[in-house]
């Protein structure tokens, strides 16, 4: 909306770079909103989104979490068990560490009420976290690199957040766990978003090995939802392993072309995956 964007433009044009201060401008823009109300003008309330930043610490297999928003000195509250936020939820005052599976929700509160909707991020601590892998072919550079596939952070239906992808081709991932270990199962998620040309995998096949390049196919799973091109969703593949392994090879069979009825029918579509979870 043009308001209060017009105020921001005036701030930039009528001030010098060294004199600009976001917190000061924000407080003045709040006063301008009162004037807009008196004049009956429509305006954008602003963003109440909490930005969840996470740094993965390889040695401790943990995450350092930082929460922030564009609102200066905002009251951010959060939960670590996926529960809905309330005015009694934990108040964010400083960065903190996560070392186990966690569903983090965070939101901005004012006068005891949640502003907007809560931000959500799911962390899954597993045996492949921080391990090296290669993808064949290389992942598309427009989205997240291969290292994100073992950082333990699961994707949501928000496109671009924690997703890696390829376009118009199948995908193979080779993962080295660096030592032989007991593995019970692996799980992978693929995204489906019809209007964004993103379609879930048709099939996932897993091969394992204790010695490099000596693989054995042990399981595969077809997607029972593959024929349903709508709505936007995440399709999860759980694949049993139940043996000692070091190496994993995962083959994704992609749709490759947008289906009939799509505005881009027969054009190359996308395959998105978020994480190789090894338990």
LOVOSE-337739 format. One record per residue (C-alpha): residue in one letter; y, z, x. Coordinates in nm, 4 decimals. Example, Ala and Ser with C-alpha at 12.3 -4.5 7.8 and 13.67 -1.06 7.14 Angstrom:
(A (-0.4500 0.7800 1.2300))
(S (-0.1060 0.7140 1.3670))
//
This chain:
(X (0.0000 0.0000 0.0000))
(X (0.3571 -0.0651 0.1114))
(X (0.4400 0.3075 0.0836))
(X (0.4400 0.5085 0.3024))
(X (0.3658 0.2224 0.5432))
(X (0.7318 0.1173 0.5148))
(X (0.8289 0.4594 0.6522))
(X (0.5969 0.4151 0.9482))
(X (0.7457 0.0737 1.0217))
(X (1.0974 0.2197 1.0128))
(X (0.9855 0.4972 1.2481))
(X (0.8592 0.2448 1.5015))
(X (1.1580 0.0110 1.4791))
(X (1.4301 0.2796 1.4788))
(X (1.2937 0.5080 1.7507))
(X (1.2019 0.4907 2.1182))
(X (0.8367 0.5238 2.2260))
(X (0.9001 0.8484 2.4145))
(X (1.0600 1.0145 2.1107))
(X (0.7749 0.9480 1.8688))
(X (0.5615 1.2402 1.7637))
(X (0.2815 1.1977 1.5099))
(X (0.2806 1.5573 1.3877))
(X (0.6565 1.5526 1.3308))
(X (0.6407 1.2163 1.1535))
(X (0.3560 1.3381 0.9318))
(X (0.5568 1.6406 0.8164))
(X (0.8567 1.4203 0.7337))
(X (0.6333 1.1722 0.5489))
(X (0.5095 1.4583 0.3291))
(X (0.8716 1.5229 0.2271))
(X (0.9156 1.1518 0.1565))
(X (0.6199 1.1659 -0.0808))
(X (0.8070 1.4242 -0.2883))
(X (1.0936 1.1767 -0.3201))
(X (0.8495 0.9005 -0.4169))
(X (0.7172 1.1280 -0.6928))
(X (1.0678 1.1860 -0.8294))
(X (1.1364 0.8120 -0.8262))
(X (0.8022 0.7298 -0.9884))
(X (0.6843 0.5194 -0.6925))
(X (0.3159 0.4611 -0.6226))
(X (0.2055 0.5382 -0.2678))
(X (-0.1024 0.5952 -0.0591))
(X (-0.1959 0.9605 -0.0150))
(X (-0.3335 0.8838 0.3319))
(X (-0.6769 0.9264 0.4826))
(X (-0.8677 1.2508 0.4357))
(X (-1.1598 1.1357 0.6495))
(X (-1.2988 1.3671 0.9160))
(X (-1.3930 1.1814 1.2331))
(X (-1.7248 1.3097 1.3723))
(X (-1.7483 1.2466 1.7465))
(X (-2.0623 1.3274 1.9416))
(X (-2.1483 1.3277 2.3121))
(X (-2.5177 1.3233 2.3974))
(X (-2.6094 1.5484 2.6909))
(X (-2.9265 1.4047 2.8494))
(X (-3.0290 1.7108 3.0505))
(X (-3.0184 1.9527 2.7561))
(X (-3.1167 1.6948 2.4891))
(X (-2.8254 1.8167 2.2785))
(X (-2.5005 1.6941 2.1254))
(X (-2.1492 1.8217 2.1749))
(X (-1.9696 1.7782 1.8415))
(X (-1.5958 1.7367 1.7907))
(X (-1.4281 1.7071 1.4503))
(X (-1.0793 1.5673 1.3923))
(X (-0.8586 1.3993 1.1337))
(X (-0.5233 1.2222 1.1177))
(X (-0.3738 1.5280 0.9407))
(X (-0.2111 1.7629 1.1968))
(X (-0.3530 2.1161 1.1911))
(X (-0.5800 2.0284 0.9004))
(X (-0.8307 2.2797 0.7658))
(X (-1.1713 2.1250 0.8446))
(X (-1.4841 2.2921 0.7105))
(X (-1.8425 2.1867 0.7756))
(X (-2.2103 2.2549 0.7074))
(X (-2.5158 2.1895 0.9253))
(X (-2.7894 2.1834 0.6614))
(X (-2.6695 1.8982 0.4407))
(X (-2.5350 2.1365 0.1763))
(X (-2.2238 2.0522 -0.0243))
(X (-1.8987 2.1787 0.1207))
(X (-1.7064 2.4643 -0.0373))
(X (-1.4044 2.6734 0.0541))
(X (-1.6539 2.9191 0.2049))
(X (-1.8130 2.6630 0.4408))
(X (-1.7723 2.7299 0.8118))
(X (-1.4204 2.6672 0.9439))
(X (-1.3986 2.4312 1.2407))
(X (-1.2042 2.5828 1.5304))
(X (-1.3644 2.4309 1.8410))
(X (-1.6363 2.1887 1.9535))
(X (-1.9961 2.3046 1.9137))
(X (-2.3488 2.2093 2.0198))
(X (-2.6422 2.0781 1.8147))
(X (-2.9950 2.1065 1.9577))
(X (-3.2152 2.0384 1.6550))
(X (-3.2464 1.8066 1.3551))
(X (-2.9208 1.8455 1.1643))
(X (-2.7388 1.6952 0.8672))
(X (-2.3725 1.7541 0.9417))
(X (-2.1116 1.7303 0.6676))
(X (-1.7408 1.7873 0.7273))
(X (-1.4311 1.7669 0.5094))
(X (-1.0633 1.8583 0.4861))
(X (-0.9628 2.1441 0.2582))
(X (-0.6270 2.2361 0.1087))
(X (-0.5716 2.5322 -0.1240))
(X (-0.9468 2.5838 -0.1468))
(X (-1.0236 2.2256 -0.2556))
(X (-1.1926 1.9404 -0.0738))
(X (-0.9625 1.6415 -0.0190))
(X (-1.1365 1.3074 -0.0571))
(X (-1.5062 1.2916 0.0263))
(X (-1.6991 1.4619 0.3039))
(X (-1.7994 1.2760 0.6197))
(X (-2.1709 1.2879 0.6969))
(X (-2.3776 1.2313 1.0095))
(X (-2.7514 1.2897 1.0564))
(X (-2.8956 1.3878 1.3944))
(X (-3.2679 1.3601 1.4674))
(X (-3.3823 1.5235 1.7928))
(X (-3.6979 1.3491 1.9141))
(X (-3.9097 1.2653 2.2214))
(X (-3.7440 0.9309 2.2979))
(X (-3.3897 1.0647 2.3185))
(X (-3.2163 0.9250 2.6254))
(X (-3.5186 0.7159 2.7283))
(X (-3.4779 0.3630 2.8604))
(X (-3.5622 0.0540 2.6587))
(X (-3.5154 -0.3200 2.6539))
(X (-3.4708 -0.5508 2.3579))
(X (-3.5906 -0.9101 2.3321))
(X (-3.3585 -1.0849 2.2730))
(X (-3.0509 -0.8831 2.3675))
(X (-2.8701 -0.7153 2.0795))
(X (-2.5611 -0.8841 1.9374))
(X (-2.2508 -0.7622 2.1287))
(X (-2.0498 -0.7154 1.8065))
(X (-2.2499 -0.4014 1.7282))
(X (-2.3839 -0.1002 1.9176))
(X (-2.5755 -0.1446 2.2463))
(X (-2.9432 -0.0700 2.3066))
(X (-2.8754 0.2814 2.4411))
(X (-2.7746 0.3905 2.0902))
(X (-3.1302 0.3294 1.9674))
(X (-3.2443 0.6471 2.1470))
(X (-2.9399 0.8713 2.1021))
(X (-3.0863 1.0550 1.8012))
(X (-2.8050 0.9618 1.5602))
(X (-2.9210 0.8006 1.2355))
(X (-2.7224 0.5342 1.0520))
(X (-2.5789 0.5433 0.7020))
(X (-2.5012 0.2669 0.4541))
(X (-2.1650 0.2329 0.6280))
(X (-2.1966 -0.0921 0.8225))
(X (-2.1228 -0.0662 1.1923))
(X (-2.1744 0.3106 1.2108))
(X (-2.4733 0.3721 1.4412))
(X (-2.6321 0.0313 1.3761))
(X (-2.7452 -0.2331 1.6259))
(X (-2.8351 -0.5863 1.5222))
(X (-2.9519 -0.9397 1.5829))
(X (-2.8805 -1.2489 1.3760))
(X (-3.1303 -1.5090 1.2575))
(X (-3.4202 -1.3984 1.4811))
(X (-3.7048 -1.1492 1.5117))
(X (-3.6620 -0.8497 1.7418))
(X (-3.8890 -0.6812 1.9960))
(X (-3.8174 -0.3419 2.1538))
(X (-4.0028 -0.2053 2.4562))
(X (-3.9602 0.1673 2.5173))
(X (-4.0650 0.3733 2.8217))
(X (-4.1142 0.7459 2.7506))
(X (-4.1293 0.8005 3.1306))
(X (-4.4496 1.0062 3.1117))
(X (-4.7695 1.0156 2.9092))
(X (-4.7216 1.2422 2.6065))
(X (-4.8709 1.3221 2.2673))
(X (-4.7084 1.1161 1.9942))
(X (-4.7897 1.1670 1.6270))
(X (-4.5678 0.8998 1.4714))
(X (-4.2622 0.6834 1.5096))
(X (-4.0079 0.5939 1.2442))
(X (-3.7404 0.3274 1.2260))
(X (-3.4749 0.2426 0.9688))
(X (-3.3509 -0.1023 0.8718))
(X (-3.0401 -0.1651 0.6652))
(X (-3.0074 -0.3791 0.3520))
(X (-2.6597 -0.4978 0.2435))
(X (-2.6673 -0.8205 0.0408))
(X (-2.2944 -0.8960 0.0441))
(X (-2.2747 -0.8410 0.4213))
(X (-2.5643 -1.0795 0.5010))
(X (-2.7808 -0.7878 0.6226))
(X (-3.1459 -0.7732 0.5152))
(X (-3.4172 -0.5198 0.5890))
(X (-3.7164 -0.6091 0.8053))
(X (-4.0159 -0.7712 0.6368))
(X (-4.2670 -0.6054 0.8692))
(X (-4.2841 -0.3680 1.1675))
(X (-4.5739 -0.3737 1.4165))
(X (-4.6338 -0.1140 1.6889))
(X (-4.8287 -0.1518 2.0139))
(X (-4.8837 0.1310 2.2638))
(X (-4.9957 0.1704 2.6233))
(X (-5.0497 0.4292 2.8948))
(X (-5.0138 0.1628 3.1645))
(X (-4.7288 -0.0841 3.1735))
(X (-4.7961 -0.4209 3.0033))
(X (-5.1466 -0.3232 2.8857))
(X (-5.0678 -0.2902 2.5172))
(X (-5.2867 -0.2410 2.2135))
(X (-5.1680 -0.3015 1.8570))
(X (-5.2423 0.0163 1.6634))
(X (-5.0492 -0.0114 1.3378))
(X (-4.8193 -0.2269 1.1309))
(X (-4.6419 -0.1838 0.8013))
(X (-4.5009 -0.4337 0.5567))
(X (-4.1873 -0.3478 0.3641))
(X (-4.2759 -0.2891 -0.0051))
(X (-3.9074 -0.3344 -0.0962))
(X (-3.8673 -0.6628 0.0940))
(X (-3.8436 -0.8835 -0.2173))
(X (-3.5632 -0.6672 -0.3617))
(X (-3.2493 -0.8061 -0.1988))
(X (-3.0228 -0.5584 -0.3806))
(X (-2.8840 -0.2882 -0.3826))
(X (-2.7446 -0.1636 -0.0499))
(X (-3.0012 0.0767 0.0933))
(X (-3.1896 0.1951 0.4012))
(X (-3.5582 0.1038 0.4246))
(X (-3.7593 0.3450 0.6413))
(X (-4.0817 0.2622 0.8232))
(X (-4.3092 0.5542 0.9184))
(X (-4.5887 0.4468 1.1510))
(X (-4.8724 0.6833 1.2618))
(X (-4.9634 0.6948 1.6331))
(X (-5.1712 1.0136 1.6901))
(X (-5.2553 0.9589 2.0563))
(X (-5.1277 0.9992 2.4079))
(X (-4.9020 0.7154 2.5183))
(X (-4.6202 0.6306 2.7570))
(X (-4.5080 0.2835 2.6482))
(X (-4.4172 0.1517 2.3037))
(X (-4.3643 -0.2052 2.1911))
(X (-4.2153 -0.2502 1.8440))
(X (-4.1922 -0.5913 1.6783))
(X (-3.9605 -0.6436 1.3806))
(X (-4.0185 -0.9444 1.1557))
(X (-3.6774 -1.0420 1.0186))
(X (-3.5822 -1.2473 0.7128))
(X (-3.3729 -1.4816 0.9378))
(X (-3.2004 -1.6771 0.6551))
(X (-3.0006 -1.5536 0.3564))
(X (-3.2131 -1.5946 0.0412))
(X (-3.1602 -1.8266 -0.2533))
(X (-2.8834 -1.7040 -0.4820))
(X (-2.6758 -1.5789 -0.1902))
(X (-2.3366 -1.7394 -0.1258))
(X (-2.4578 -1.8173 0.2277))
(X (-2.8115 -1.9237 0.1335))
(X (-2.9968 -2.0693 0.4344))
(X (-2.7370 -1.9395 0.6815))
(X (-2.8537 -1.6946 0.9494))
(X (-2.8630 -1.3345 0.8264))
(X (-2.8684 -1.0040 1.0124))
(X (-3.1333 -0.7465 1.0994))
(X (-2.9880 -0.3972 1.1615))
(X (-3.1754 -0.0966 1.3053))
(X (-3.0393 0.2447 1.3950))
(X (-3.2919 0.4559 1.5894))
(X (-3.6415 0.4611 1.7359))
(X (-3.7555 0.8119 1.6374))
(X (-4.0605 0.9364 1.8285))
(X (-4.2295 1.2583 1.7163))
//
